Amino acid sequence: MYSRKTQLTLFLENKPGQFAEVCDLLFSRGVDILAMCATTESEYGVVRLVVDDLAAARVALEENAIRFLTSEVLLAEVVNRSGMAAGLGHRLAQSGLNIEFTYFSASEQGHKSRMVFGLPEHELDRAIELLGHPSSGYN
């Protein structure tokens, strides 16, 4: 299944405990993290995540003065098979779609995984349509 989702991009001070505090905060509000990527940029950490309850996550972050932005991404919920990422990447590339970033929430082979793709927002619907059709050459 392929869908458009809202991603939260958080900007946290790069110090011990920040990641745990955000995860605890979301957990305490009943928000489930579907996929996440965390990196550091010198003084700040950047956390990108897709959650199951965007409204509750936004309120929790705002109430705790955690800076964040929102953007639309492509969420692929697919069965994990060897070559799945390569297949999706090739199909998007062959259609002229540029992947700006990606991160996964992987699982054991044969189980459902979540893959997040950052594409130009005006191309998301085209990508969803493209990936929704079977491909003879790729997964």
TIMI-2910 file (N, C-alpha, C, CB; in pm, 1 decimal, decimal comma, always signed):
<rs>
+----------+----------+----------+----------+----------+----------+----------+----------+----------+----------+----------+----------+------+
!      n_x !      n_y !      n_z !     ca_x !     ca_y !     ca_z !      c_x !      c_y !      c_z !     cb_x !     cb_y !     cb_z ! resn !
+----------+----------+----------+----------+----------+----------+----------+----------+----------+----------+----------+----------+------+
!    +84,3 !   -117,2 !     +0,0 !     +0,0 !     +0,0 !     +0,0 !    +89,4 !   +124,4 !     +0,0 !    -96,2 !     -0,7 !   +122,2 !  Met !
!    +52,7 !   +219,8 !    -78,6 !   +129,3 !   +343,2 !    -91,1 !    +36,8 !   +460,0 !    -60,0 !   +191,9 !   +357,3 !   -233,7 !  Tyr !
!    +84,0 !   +550,8 !    +25,3 !     -1,2 !   +662,5 !    +64,7 !    +82,4 !   +786,0 !    +95,9 !    -86,6 !   +624,5 !   +186,0 !  Ser !
!    +15,1 !   +896,9 !    +95,3 !    +72,3 !  +1025,5 !   +134,3 !    +55,4 !  +1038,9 !   +284,7 !     +4,3 !  +1145,3 !    +57,9 !  Arg !
!   +164,6 !  +1073,0 !   +353,8 !   +160,5 !  +1092,2 !   +498,5 !   +231,7 !  +1222,5 !   +533,3 !   +225,8 !   +971,8 !   +573,0 !  Lys !
!   +199,8 !  +1275,0 !   +648,8 !   +268,1 !  +1393,9 !   +698,3 !   +383,5 !  +1349,2 !   +786,8 !   +170,3 !  +1487,6 !   +776,2 !  Thr !
!   +501,0 !  +1399,0 !   +753,4 !   +621,8 !  +1372,0 !   +831,3 !   +646,6 !  +1489,2 !   +925,4 !   +745,0 !  +1348,3 !   +738,2 !  Gln !
!   +688,4 !  +1458,8 !  +1045,8 !   +734,1 !  +1560,7 !  +1140,1 !   +886,1 !  +1563,1 !  +1135,6 !   +681,8 !  +1532,5 !  +1285,8 !  Leu !
!   +943,1 !  +1680,9 !  +1126,0 !  +1087,8 !  +1696,9 !  +1134,1 !  +1115,6 !  +1780,9 !  +1257,1 !  +1147,5 !  +1763,1 !  +1004,0 !  Thr !
!  +1180,0 !  +1718,4 !  +1356,3 !  +1208,1 !  +1783,2 !  +1484,2 !  +1352,6 !  +1829,9 !  +1488,2 !  +1179,3 !  +1687,6 !  +1601,6 !  Leu !
!  +1374,8 !  +1938,8 !  +1557,4 !  +1508,3 !  +1993,7 !  +1575,1 !  +1537,1 !  +1994,9 !  +1725,1 !  +1520,6 !  +2138,0 !  +1512,5 !  Phe !
!  +1630,4 !  +1909,0 !  +1766,3 !  +1660,8 !  +1891,5 !  +1908,0 !  +1804,0 !  +1930,2 !  +1936,5 !  +1635,5 !  +1747,6 !  +1951,6 !  Leu !
!  +1827,1 !  +1980,2 !  +2056,1 !  +1963,9 !  +2007,5 !  +2097,9 !  +2040,7 !  +1875,3 !  +2099,3 !  +1967,6 !  +2076,8 !  +2238,5 !  Glu !
!  +2163,3 !  +1877,6 !  +2049,3 !  +2244,0 !  +1756,2 !  +2040,0 !  +2309,8 !  +1729,6 !  +2175,3 !  +2351,5 !  +1768,8 !  +1927,5 !  Asn !
!  +2232,5 !  +1664,3 !  +2264,4 !  +2284,4 !  +1629,6 !  +2397,6 !  +2216,7 !  +1501,6 !  +2444,3 !  +2260,5 !  +1745,8 !  +2500,3 !  Lys !
!  +2278,8 !  +1430,2 !  +2536,5 !  +2223,0 !  +1303,9 !  +2584,3 !  +2080,8 !  +1320,1 !  +2638,8 !  +2312,8 !  +1245,2 !  +2691,8 !  Pro !
!  +1996,3 !  +1224,8 !  +2604,7 !  +1861,3 !  +1220,6 !  +2659,3 !  +1753,2 !  +1281,6 !  +2573,0 !  +1860,4 !  +1287,6 !  +2787,6 !  Gly !
!  +1790,1 !  +1361,7 !  +2474,0 !  +1689,0 !  +1429,3 !  +2392,1 !  +1601,8 !  +1329,5 !  +2315,2 !  +1756,7 !  +1525,2 !  +2294,1 !  Gln !
!  +1665,1 !  +1231,0 !  +2254,6 !  +1592,7 !  +1129,7 !  +2178,8 !  +1495,2 !  +1055,7 !  +2270,0 !  +1690,8 !  +1030,5 !  +2112,8 !  Phe !
!  +1542,2 !  +1011,7 !  +2385,6 !  +1458,2 !   +938,2 !  +2480,2 !  +1341,0 !  +1023,1 !  +2527,7 !  +1541,0 !   +891,9 !  +2600,1 !  Ala !
!  +1364,9 !  +1150,9 !  +2553,1 !  +1258,6 !  +1238,6 !  +2600,9 !  +1147,3 !  +1253,2 !  +2498,6 !  +1314,7 !  +1375,0 !  +2635,5 !  Glu !
!  +1184,9 !  +1268,7 !  +2372,4 !  +1083,2 !  +1281,6 !  +2267,2 !  +1004,4 !  +1151,6 !  +2254,0 !  +1148,6 !  +1318,7 !  +2131,8 !  Val !
!  +1073,9 !  +1039,7 !  +2254,7 !  +1005,2 !   +909,9 !  +2244,2 !   +912,9 !   +888,3 !  +2364,2 !  +1108,2 !   +794,2 !  +2234,6 !  Cys !
!   +958,6 !   +922,1 !  +2484,2 !   +874,7 !   +910,7 !  +2604,3 !   +752,0 !  +1001,2 !  +2593,7 !   +956,0 !   +946,4 !  +2730,6 !  Asp !
!   +772,5 !  +1122,7 !  +2546,5 !   +663,0 !  +1218,4 !  +2532,5 !   +555,3 !  +1163,2 !  +2438,9 !   +715,8 !  +1353,5 !  +2480,0 !  Leu !
!   +596,2 !  +1115,0 !  +2322,8 !   +499,2 !  +1061,4 !  +2227,5 !   +429,6 !   +937,3 !  +2284,8 !   +568,6 !  +1027,1 !  +2094,1 !  Leu !
!   +506,6 !   +850,2 !  +2347,6 !   +449,9 !   +730,1 !  +2408,6 !   +344,9 !   +766,7 !  +2514,1 !   +561,3 !   +644,6 !  +2471,8 !  Phe !
!   +376,2 !   +868,1 !  +2595,7 !   +284,1 !   +907,6 !  +2702,6 !   +152,3 !   +961,5 !  +2647,9 !   +349,3 !  +1012,3 !  +2791,4 !  Ser !
!   +152,0 !  +1006,5 !  +2524,0 !    +30,6 !  +1058,1 !  +2459,3 !    -36,6 !   +953,1 !  +2371,1 !    +64,1 !  +1181,2 !  +2375,9 !  Arg !
!    +15,2 !   +830,0 !  +2374,4 !    -44,5 !   +723,0 !  +2295,0 !    -11,5 !   +728,9 !  +2147,5 !   -191,0 !   +725,6 !  +2311,0 !  Gly !
!    +95,5 !   +799,2 !  +2112,8 !   +135,8 !   +813,5 !  +1973,4 !   +236,2 !   +704,3 !  +1938,9 !   +195,9 !   +954,1 !  +1947,0 !  Val !
!   +207,5 !   +629,7 !  +1834,0 !   +296,5 !   +523,0 !  +1788,2 !   +382,7 !   +576,5 !  +1674,3 !   +215,3 !   +397,5 !  +1742,4 !  Asp !
!   +512,0 !   +555,5 !  +1683,1 !   +604,6 !   +595,9 !  +1577,4 !   +607,4 !   +484,9 !  +1472,9 !   +748,7 !   +624,2 !  +1634,5 !  Ile !
!   +569,5 !   +517,6 !  +1349,9 !   +564,5 !   +419,3 !  +1241,8 !   +699,9 !   +402,5 !  +1174,2 !   +460,3 !   +459,8 !  +1138,8 !  Leu !
!   +773,6 !   +511,4 !  +1160,3 !   +907,8 !   +509,0 !  +1101,1 !   +982,2 !   +631,6 !  +1150,7 !   +902,2 !   +505,8 !   +943,7 !  Ala !
!  +1116,1 !   +617,4 !  +1165,5 !  +1195,8 !   +726,5 !  +1221,9 !  +1338,1 !   +722,5 !  +1168,7 !  +1196,5 !   +719,1 !  +1375,1 !  Met !
!  +1395,1 !   +842,0 !  +1155,0 !  +1535,5 !   +858,0 !  +1118,5 !  +1589,9 !   +973,1 !  +1202,4 !  +1553,5 !   +885,1 !   +963,4 !  Cys !
!  +1703,8 !   +951,8 !  +1265,5 !  +1764,6 !  +1056,8 !  +1347,6 !  +1909,7 !  +1076,1 !  +1306,0 !  +1755,4 !  +1021,8 !  +1498,7 !  Ala !
!  +1949,4 !  +1202,0 !  +1287,2 !  +2086,7 !  +1237,1 !  +1252,3 !  +2126,9 !  +1360,2 !  +1332,7 !  +2101,4 !  +1263,0 !  +1098,7 !  Thr !
!  +2255,4 !  +1390,9 !  +1331,6 !  +2301,2 !  +1512,6 !  +1399,0 !  +2360,7 !  +1608,5 !  +1297,7 !  +2404,7 !  +1479,5 !  +1508,5 !  Thr !
!  +2343,3 !  +1733,0 !  +1325,9 !  +2402,1 !  +1842,3 !  +1248,2 !  +2467,2 !  +1935,2 !  +1348,9 !  +2294,0 !  +1918,1 !  +1159,2 !  Glu !
!  +2589,0 !  +1905,1 !  +1389,9 !  +2667,9 !  +1978,5 !  +1489,2 !  +2590,0 !  +1999,9 !  +1619,3 !  +2711,6 !  +2113,5 !  +1432,1 !  Ser !
!  +2536,0 !  +2118,0 !  +1641,9 !  +2472,0 !  +2148,5 !  +1769,4 !  +2331,5 !  +2090,3 !  +1782,5 !  +2466,0 !  +2296,8 !  +1788,0 !  Glu !
!  +2272,0 !  +2052,5 !  +1669,4 !  +2134,6 !  +2004,7 !  +1672,1 !  +2121,1 !  +1866,7 !  +1610,4 !  +2044,6 !  +2101,9 !  +1600,3 !  Tyr !
!  +2023,8 !  +1793,5 !  +1662,2 !  +1985,4 !  +1667,1 !  +1603,0 !  +1860,3 !  +1690,0 !  +1521,1 !  +1963,0 !  +1558,0 !  +1710,9 !  Gly !
!  +1848,8 !  +1618,8 !  +1411,3 !  +1731,1 !  +1627,4 !  +1326,1 !  +1664,1 !  +1490,4 !  +1329,5 !  +1768,2 !  +1670,8 !  +1178,6 !  Val !
!  +1538,1 !  +1488,6 !  +1369,7 !  +1462,2 !  +1364,6 !  +1378,4 !  +1343,8 !  +1375,3 !  +1282,5 !  +1414,4 !  +1336,9 !  +1525,4 !  Val !
!  +1339,6 !  +1283,0 !  +1187,2 !  +1226,2 !  +1274,7 !  +1095,0 !  +1143,1 !  +1155,4 !  +1136,1 !  +1272,9 !  +1262,7 !   +945,5 !  Arg !
!  +1011,7 !  +1175,2 !  +1145,7 !   +928,6 !  +1063,2 !  +1183,9 !   +788,2 !  +1073,4 !  +1127,5 !   +922,8 !  +1052,7 !  +1332,6 !  Leu !
!   +729,4 !   +957,1 !  +1110,4 !   +589,6 !   +943,6 !  +1070,6 !   +521,7 !   +871,4 !  +1185,5 !   +572,7 !   +865,6 !   +932,5 !  Val !
!   +408,5 !   +924,7 !  +1228,4 !   +337,9 !   +870,8 !  +1344,1 !   +195,0 !   +831,8 !  +1307,0 !   +337,1 !   +972,8 !  +1458,9 !  Val !
!   +131,8 !   +755,6 !  +1395,8 !     -5,9 !   +713,0 !  +1368,8 !   -109,4 !   +817,5 !  +1407,7 !    -34,9 !   +584,8 !  +1442,0 !  Asp !
!    -75,4 !   +912,3 !  +1494,8 !   -170,0 !  +1014,7 !  +1538,6 !   -101,2 !  +1151,3 !  +1531,1 !   -221,7 !   +985,6 !  +1684,0 !  Asp !
!   -110,6 !  +1211,4 !  +1414,6 !    -42,2 !  +1338,8 !  +1390,4 !    -92,5 !  +1449,6 !  +1482,4 !    -60,1 !  +1380,9 !  +1245,5 !  Leu !
!   -222,8 !  +1457,4 !  +1500,9 !   -278,6 !  +1564,0 !  +1584,2 !   -226,0 !  +1557,1 !  +1727,5 !   -431,3 !  +1556,2 !  +1584,6 !  Ala !
!   -225,6 !  +1438,3 !  +1786,1 !   -175,9 !  +1422,4 !  +1923,6 !    -26,8 !  +1452,5 !  +1931,3 !   -203,5 !  +1279,9 !  +1974,9 !  Ala !
!    +49,5 !  +1412,1 !  +1830,7 !   +193,4 !  +1439,4 !  +1829,5 !   +219,1 !  +1589,2 !  +1822,5 !   +261,3 !  +1368,3 !  +1711,1 !  Ala !
!   +146,6 !  +1658,6 !  +1736,2 !   +164,4 !  +1804,1 !  +1723,5 !   +137,6 !  +1875,1 !  +1855,5 !    +71,7 !  +1860,1 !  +1614,8 !  Arg !
!    +28,5 !  +1839,3 !  +1921,3 !     -6,5 !  +1902,5 !  +2048,7 !   +103,0 !  +1877,0 !  +2151,6 !   -142,4 !  +1850,0 !  +2100,6 !  Val !
!   +150,3 !  +1753,2 !  +2160,5 !   +254,3 !  +1718,4 !  +2257,6 !   +381,7 !  +1798,6 !  +2232,0 !   +284,7 !  +1567,8 !  +2252,2 !  Ala !
!   +421,6 !  +1807,3 !  +2106,2 !   +544,0 !  +1880,9 !  +2071,8 !   +528,3 !  +2030,1 !  +2100,0 !   +579,9 !  +1859,0 !  +1923,8 !  Leu !
!   +413,7 !  +2086,1 !  +2062,2 !   +390,2 !  +2229,4 !  +2085,7 !   +386,8 !  +2261,0 !  +2234,7 !   +258,6 !  +2273,8 !  +2019,9 !  Glu !
!   +319,5 !  +2177,7 !  +2313,2 !   +310,3 !  +2200,9 !  +2458,0 !   +446,3 !  +2192,9 !  +2525,8 !   +215,7 !  +2100,1 !  +2521,6 !  Glu !
!   +539,0 !  +2121,3 !  +2465,1 !   +672,5 !  +2105,7 !  +2523,8 !   +777,1 !  +2189,1 !  +2451,2 !   +713,6 !  +1959,5 !  +2521,9 !  Asn !
!   +732,1 !  +2285,1 !  +2371,3 !   +819,7 !  +2380,2 !  +2300,9 !   +929,2 !  +2309,8 !  +2219,3 !   +884,4 !  +2475,6 !  +2401,5 !  Ala !
!   +892,5 !  +2199,0 !  +2156,2 !   +986,1 !  +2129,3 !  +2067,8 !   +961,6 !  +2178,5 !  +1926,3 !   +969,7 !  +1973,3 !  +2077,3 !  Ile !
!  +1066,4 !  +2232,9 !  +1865,2 !  +1053,8 !  +2289,2 !  +1730,7 !  +1039,6 !  +2178,3 !  +1628,0 !  +1174,9 !  +2377,6 !  +1697,1 !  Arg !
!   +946,3 !  +2197,4 !  +1535,0 !   +927,5 !  +2098,8 !  +1429,6 !   +865,6 !  +2163,2 !  +1306,4 !   +840,0 !  +1983,5 !  +1479,0 !  Phe !
!   +883,5 !  +2096,1 !  +1195,1 !   +820,4 !  +2131,4 !  +1068,7 !   +741,8 !  +2010,3 !  +1022,1 !   +925,9 !  +2176,1 !   +961,2 !  Leu !
!   +646,2 !  +2032,5 !   +933,5 !   +574,8 !  +1921,6 !   +872,1 !   +595,1 !  +1925,9 !   +721,7 !   +424,5 !  +1926,1 !   +907,1 !  Thr !
!   +592,3 !  +1809,5 !   +660,3 !   +599,8 !  +1798,5 !   +515,3 !   +532,0 !  +1668,8 !   +474,3 !   +747,8 !  +1803,4 !   +465,0 !  Ser !
!   +494,8 !  +1662,2 !   +348,7 !   +429,4 !  +1542,9 !   +296,5 !   +534,0 !  +1448,2 !   +238,6 !   +324,4 !  +1580,3 !   +189,4 !  Glu !
!   +518,0 !  +1319,0 !   +267,5 !   +608,6 !  +1215,6 !   +218,8 !   +525,9 !  +1099,8 !   +163,9 !   +704,6 !  +1167,1 !   +331,6 !  Val !
!   +593,6 !  +1010,2 !    +95,8 !   +532,6 !   +887,0 !    +46,6 !   +562,8 !   +776,0 !   +146,3 !   +585,1 !   +850,1 !    -96,3 !  Leu !
!   +459,5 !   +711,1 !   +196,8 !   +476,8 !   +596,8 !   +285,8 !   +441,5 !   +471,2 !   +208,5 !   +389,1 !   +610,2 !   +414,4 !  Leu !
!   +538,1 !   +380,5 !   +198,6 !   +516,1 !   +251,0 !   +134,4 !   +509,9 !   +145,5 !   +244,0 !   +629,2 !   +218,1 !    +29,8 !  Ala !
!   +397,9 !    +76,8 !   +254,6 !   +384,0 !    -34,2 !   +348,3 !   +383,0 !   -160,2 !   +263,4 !   +252,8 !    -21,6 !   +437,9 !  Glu !
!   +494,2 !   -230,6 !   +265,0 !   +515,6 !   -341,9 !   +172,9 !   +573,1 !   -461,7 !   +247,1 !   +609,3 !   -300,2 !    +58,1 !  Val !
!   +557,5 !   -578,5 !   +187,4 !   +617,9 !   -699,3 !   +243,3 !   +767,1 !   -693,6 !   +214,7 !   +553,2 !   -829,5 !   +183,4 !  Val !
!   +847,2 !   -716,4 !   +317,6 !   +992,8 !   -712,8 !   +305,2 !  +1040,8 !   -834,9 !   +226,4 !  +1060,0 !   -708,1 !   +445,3 !  Asn !
!  +1099,3 !   -806,6 !   +109,8 !  +1158,9 !   -911,2 !    +26,2 !  +1294,7 !   -859,8 !    -20,0 !  +1066,2 !   -948,3 !    -96,9 !  Arg !
!  +1384,0 !   -950,7 !    -49,4 !  +1513,9 !   -911,4 !   -103,6 !  +1492,1 !   -829,8 !   -230,3 !  +1602,8 !  -1036,1 !   -132,7 !  Ser !
!  +1558,4 !   -715,4 !   -237,4 !  +1549,1 !   -630,5 !   -355,5 !  +1433,2 !   -533,3 !   -356,1 !  +1539,8 !   -714,5 !   -474,3 !  Gly !
!  +1351,4 !   -530,5 !   -250,5 !  +1234,8 !   -441,9 !   -248,6 !  +1276,4 !   -295,4 !   -261,6 !  +1154,4 !   -462,4 !   -119,3 !  Met !
!  +1375,0 !   -252,6 !   -184,9 !  +1418,3 !   -112,7 !   -191,6 !  +1474,1 !    -81,0 !   -329,6 !  +1524,0 !    -82,9 !    -83,4 !  Ala !
!  +1553,6 !   -170,3 !   -384,8 !  +1608,8 !   -148,4 !   -518,6 !  +1497,7 !   -137,6 !   -622,1 !  +1704,8 !   -261,7 !   -556,3 !  Ala !
!  +1399,2 !   -225,4 !   -611,8 !  +1289,0 !   -223,4 !   -706,8 !  +1210,9 !    -93,4 !   -701,9 !  +1196,6 !   -338,8 !   -680,7 !  Gly !
!  +1177,6 !    -47,9 !   -582,6 !  +1104,1 !    +78,3 !   -570,6 !  +1189,5 !   +194,3 !   -619,8 !  +1060,5 !   +102,3 !   -424,7 !  Leu !
!  +1317,3 !   +193,7 !   -583,4 !  +1407,4 !   +300,3 !   -628,5 !  +1418,2 !   +305,9 !   -779,8 !  +1545,2 !   +281,3 !   -568,6 !  Gly !
!  +1432,9 !   +190,9 !   -843,8 !  +1441,8 !   +187,0 !   -990,1 !  +1312,3 !   +234,9 !  -1055,5 !  +1474,5 !    +45,2 !  -1037,4 !  His !
!  +1199,4 !   +191,8 !  -1003,1 !  +1071,5 !   +231,9 !  -1062,6 !  +1051,6 !   +383,1 !  -1053,2 !   +955,0 !   +159,1 !   -993,5 !  Arg !
!  +1087,6 !   +442,2 !   -940,0 !  +1075,8 !   +587,4 !   -926,0 !  +1173,6 !   +658,8 !  -1019,8 !  +1101,5 !   +629,8 !   -779,6 !  Leu !
!  +1297,8 !   +609,4 !  -1024,5 !  +1399,2 !   +672,5 !  -1110,0 !  +1362,0 !   +664,0 !  -1257,2 !  +1535,2 !   +607,5 !  -1087,5 !  Ala !
!  +1312,9 !   +551,1 !  -1300,9 !  +1276,6 !   +534,5 !  -1441,6 !  +1161,2 !   +624,5 !  -1482,5 !  +1240,6 !   +390,3 !  -1469,1 !  Gln !
!  +1085,7 !   +671,2 !  -1385,6 !   +976,9 !   +765,0 !  -1413,8 !  +1019,8 !   +909,5 !  -1394,5 !   +857,5 !   +734,9 !  -1325,1 !  Ser !
!  +1150,2 !   +928,6 !  -1371,5 !  +1203,3 !  +1064,1 !  -1357,4 !  +1178,6 !  +1126,9 !  -1221,8 !  +1144,9 !  +1151,2 !  -1461,5 !  Gly !
!  +1144,6 !  +1046,5 !  -1121,7 !  +1119,0 !  +1098,9 !   -987,8 !  +1246,9 !  +1092,8 !   -904,6 !  +1005,1 !  +1019,8 !   -918,5 !  Leu !
!  +1282,0 !  +1204,1 !   -843,0 !  +1403,5 !  +1213,5 !   -763,7 !  +1373,5 !  +1190,1 !   -616,1 !  +1469,7 !  +1349,8 !   -783,5 !  Asn !
!  +1440,6 !  +1090,9 !   -557,7 !  +1426,1 !  +1063,7 !   -415,0 !  +1520,4 !  +1158,6 !   -340,4 !  +1457,7 !   +912,3 !   -381,1 !  Ile !
!  +1464,2 !  +1247,8 !   -261,2 !  +1544,1 !  +1345,0 !   -187,0 !  +1601,2 !  +1284,3 !    -58,8 !  +1459,7 !  +1467,9 !   -153,6 !  Glu !
!  +1527,0 !  +1193,7 !     +3,6 !  +1574,5 !  +1119,1 !   +120,2 !  +1483,8 !   +999,0 !   +138,1 !  +1576,5 !  +1208,3 !   +249,5 !  Phe !
!  +1530,6 !   +903,1 !   +215,3 !  +1449,6 !   +786,5 !   +247,1 !  +1494,2 !   +728,3 !   +380,6 !  +1459,4 !   +680,5 !   +135,3 !  Thr !
!  +1402,8 !   +662,7 !   +446,6 !  +1434,5 !   +585,2 !   +566,2 !  +1331,8 !   +475,1 !   +579,9 !  +1437,5 !   +674,9 !   +693,4 !  Tyr !
!  +1370,2 !   +369,6 !   +647,0 !  +1287,2 !   +250,0 !   +655,7 !  +1260,1 !   +212,3 !   +799,5 !  +1353,0 !   +134,2 !   +583,7 !  Phe !
!  +1152,3 !   +139,8 !   +816,6 !  +1122,2 !    +69,2 !   +940,1 !  +1110,8 !    -76,3 !   +898,3 !   +989,4 !   +123,3 !  +1012,1 !  Ser !
!  +1223,4 !   -145,4 !   +896,9 !  +1231,5 !   -279,6 !   +839,5 !  +1178,6 !   -386,3 !   +933,7 !  +1374,1 !   -311,4 !   +802,3 !  Ala !
!  +1154,5 !   -501,9 !   +877,1 !  +1109,1 !   -617,5 !   +952,8 !  +1180,0 !   -740,7 !   +899,0 !   +954,4 !   -633,5 !   +944,6 !  Ser !
!  +1148,2 !   -854,7 !   +957,4 !  +1203,4 !   -978,8 !   +904,8 !  +1147,4 !  -1001,1 !   +764,6 !  +1170,5 !  -1099,4 !   +998,4 !  Glu !
!  +1224,0 !  -1071,4 !   +684,2 !  +1180,7 !  -1099,8 !   +548,2 !  +1044,6 !  -1169,1 !   +551,7 !  +1285,3 !  -1187,3 !   +474,1 !  Gln !
!   +956,3 !  -1124,9 !   +462,3 !   +822,1 !  -1181,6 !   +453,6 !   +718,5 !  -1110,2 !   +538,1 !   +826,2 !  -1323,6 !   +493,1 !  Gly !
!   +761,0 !  -1016,4 !   +623,5 !   +669,3 !   -939,3 !   +706,9 !   +661,2 !   -795,9 !   +653,5 !   +715,2 !   -940,7 !   +856,1 !  His !
!   +558,8 !   -724,8 !   +696,6 !   +537,2 !   -588,4 !   +648,6 !   +644,7 !   -493,1 !   +700,8 !   +398,6 !   -538,9 !   +690,6 !  Lys !
!   +693,3 !   -408,6 !   +612,8 !   +788,2 !   -302,7 !   +646,3 !   +730,7 !   -170,0 !   +601,0 !   +927,0 !   -328,1 !   +581,0 !  Ser !
!   +783,6 !    -63,0 !   +657,9 !   +743,4 !    +71,9 !   +616,2 !   +865,5 !   +142,2 !   +558,9 !   +682,5 !   +153,7 !   +735,9 !  Arg !
!   +847,8 !   +201,9 !   +442,7 !   +954,6 !   +275,3 !   +377,2 !   +902,9 !   +416,5 !   +350,9 !  +1000,7 !   +204,6 !   +244,2 !  Met !
!   +978,6 !   +517,1 !   +392,5 !   +939,7 !   +656,3 !   +373,5 !  +1028,7 !   +716,0 !   +266,2 !   +949,8 !   +737,2 !   +506,4 !  Val !
!   +965,9 !   +782,0 !   +169,9 !  +1040,2 !   +847,2 !    +62,1 !  +1004,7 !   +995,1 !    +58,8 !  +1010,0 !   +780,5 !    -74,9 !  Phe !
!  +1107,7 !  +1078,4 !    +63,3 !  +1090,0 !  +1220,8 !    +43,8 !  +1105,3 !  +1249,6 !   -104,4 !  +1191,3 !  +1303,2 !   +128,5 !  Gly !
!   +998,3 !  +1294,6 !   -165,5 !   +994,5 !  +1331,5 !   -306,9 !   +941,9 !  +1473,7 !   -314,4 !   +905,3 !  +1232,3 !   -391,3 !  Leu !
!   +961,4 !  +1541,0 !   -426,4 !   +895,8 !  +1671,8 !   -439,7 !   +744,9 !  +1654,7 !   -416,6 !   +923,8 !  +1734,9 !   -581,3 !  Pro !
!   +686,7 !  +1740,5 !   -333,3 !   +546,4 !  +1722,1 !   -295,1 !   +452,2 !  +1717,2 !   -414,2 !   +503,7 !  +1832,7 !   -202,8 !  Glu !
!   +481,4 !  +1792,6 !   -518,2 !   +392,7 !  +1792,0 !   -634,1 !   +400,2 !  +1661,0 !   -713,0 !   +426,7 !  +1908,4 !   -725,2 !  His !
!   +495,0 !  +1573,3 !   -679,6 !   +510,7 !  +1444,6 !   -747,8 !   +457,4 !  +1326,1 !   -666,1 !   +656,8 !  +1421,8 !   -779,9 !  Glu !
!   +411,5 !  +1350,4 !   -544,2 !   +370,0 !  +1239,8 !   -457,0 !   +255,0 !  +1158,8 !   -515,4 !   +330,0 !  +1293,2 !   -321,3 !  Leu !
!   +152,4 !  +1224,4 !   -565,0 !    +38,3 !  +1150,7 !   -618,0 !    +77,5 !  +1067,8 !   -739,7 !    -74,3 !  +1246,8 !   -654,2 !  Asp !
!   +163,1 !  +1121,3 !   -824,2 !   +210,7 !  +1046,0 !   -941,0 !   +289,8 !   +923,2 !   -896,0 !   +298,3 !  +1135,9 !  -1032,4 !  Arg !
!   +373,8 !   +938,9 !   -793,4 !   +451,7 !   +826,3 !   -742,5 !   +360,8 !   +718,5 !   -683,8 !   +551,7 !   +874,2 !   -636,9 !  Ala !
!   +258,9 !   +759,2 !   -610,4 !   +164,9 !   +663,5 !   -551,7 !    +93,5 !   +586,8 !   -662,8 !    +61,9 !   +735,8 !   -460,5 !  Ile !
!    +49,2 !   +656,2 !   -764,7 !    -16,8 !   +592,1 !   -879,4 !    +77,6 !   +493,6 !   -947,7 !    -65,0 !   +698,3 !   -980,9 !  Glu !
!   +199,5 !   +536,3 !   -972,3 !   +299,4 !   +452,5 !  -1039,3 !   +327,3 !   +324,8 !   -959,7 !   +429,7 !   +531,2 !  -1059,8 !  Leu !
!   +352,6 !   +338,0 !   -831,9 !   +389,1 !   +222,7 !   -749,9 !   +270,1 !   +130,9 !   -721,7 !   +449,2 !   +269,8 !   -619,1 !  Leu !
!   +150,0 !   +183,5 !   -737,9 !    +30,9 !   +103,4 !   -714,8 !     +2,6 !     +1,5 !   -822,9 !    -85,6 !   +191,8 !   -700,8 !  Gly !
!    +72,2 !    +13,0 !   -936,4 !    +54,5 !    -82,0 !  -1046,3 !   +165,0 !   -186,1 !  -1042,1 !    +53,7 !     -9,4 !  -1182,8 !  His !
!   +131,6 !   -312,4 !  -1067,7 !   +234,0 !   -416,9 !  -1067,5 !   +343,0 !   -388,8 !  -1171,1 !   +170,2 !   -553,5 !  -1094,5 !  Pro !
!   +461,5 !   -435,2 !  -1140,6 !   +574,7 !   -421,1 !  -1231,4 !   +628,5 !   -559,5 !  -1263,9 !   +685,9 !   -331,3 !  -1169,6 !  Ser !
!   +653,9 !   -581,9 !  -1390,7 !   +708,9 !   -712,4 !  -1428,4 !   +859,2 !   -721,4 !  -1403,0 !   +680,2 !   -740,5 !  -1574,9 !  Ser !
!   +927,0 !   -605,1 !  -1396,8 !  +1069,8 !   -605,9 !  -1381,6 !  +1121,2 !   -588,4 !  -1241,4 !  +1125,3 !   -503,7 !  -1463,5 !  Gly !
!  +1038,6 !   -528,7 !  -1154,3 !  +1084,0 !   -499,4 !  -1018,4 !   +976,4 !   -538,7 !   -918,9 !  +1119,8 !   -349,9 !  -1003,0 !  Tyr !
!  +1017,7 !   -547,2 !   -792,2 !   +924,2 !   -582,8 !   -684,6 !   +811,7 !   -481,5 !   -675,0 !   +997,4 !   -592,5 !   -550,1 !  Asn !
+----------+----------+----------+----------+----------+----------+----------+----------+----------+----------+----------+----------+------+
</rs>
